[in-house]
């Protein structure tokens, strides 16, 4: 019998601590997504492509590029002091995260709630001893899994590569500090994208509409923020409407600054360089709060009404 034709009553018994329920929901959701061959292949290709890109970036950052010198040696020769190539690679990675992370968010995270709504599966979830909090955290964990594979795993892989290739004068603790400084904005962006993806997904019942809505919303944020600063006001804080610019702004303030030289180093977008740190953090927190708020409101409504 289809779920929408069955009479499921909300569970009224004792609700135990939900760590097991959260893991079960997250695991089931991840397996359901990965069972789709085309989506699994696309996800793996994107992750591998991202890893290859970062590996090439790290490799060339450590290679001799001008007069038998590496990028870091040129900077030191020009009076900037020894600079870990890992910091250069990290800034380069954060500068090019937009496309990969947006595609993964739209294809994997955005449909997660919409599919449950379309299948009328939410009443079935809540006929068991779980709450809307368990459900939300489980789905959020699944979304973070997919986005983290694109945003958080490559920097860790770069870090492991750089351990054996960075200059001897760069201490391990310094490299670890660069990794932490890079993972902070990337982690905040991962949480923001996961939250807003699920928030949008909870409002619709078709996964393709959820994906298109997320893509359109983030594209609108980018275009609107740029147009507002360029055409209406010169206040760079408007750039913070874009969560990608905000994450890159946080990285700019935390990571060692790379001087502007005519060398093959990927610079952060100029928009991100103009956003104050407090404004960037507020933007990422706002996107996260908006997504979680929509998700919790919608799921609680379903738990009560349906």
Secondary structure, DSSP 8 states (H G I E B T S, - for coil): --GGGS------S-----HHHHHHHHHHHHHHHHTSHHHHHHHHHHHHHHHHHHHHHHHHHTS--BTTB-HHHHHHHTTS----HHHHHHHHHHHT-HHHHHHHIIIIITHHHHHHHHTT-HHHHTTSS--HHHHHHHHHHHHHHHHHHHHTHHHHHHHHHHHTTS-TTS-HHHHHHHHHHHHHHHHHHHHHHHHHHHHHHTT-S-HHHHHHHHHHHHHHHHHHHHHIIIII---GGGGGGSHHHHHHHHHHHHS------SSS-----HHHHTS-HHHHHHHHHHHHHHHHHHHHHHHHHHHHH-
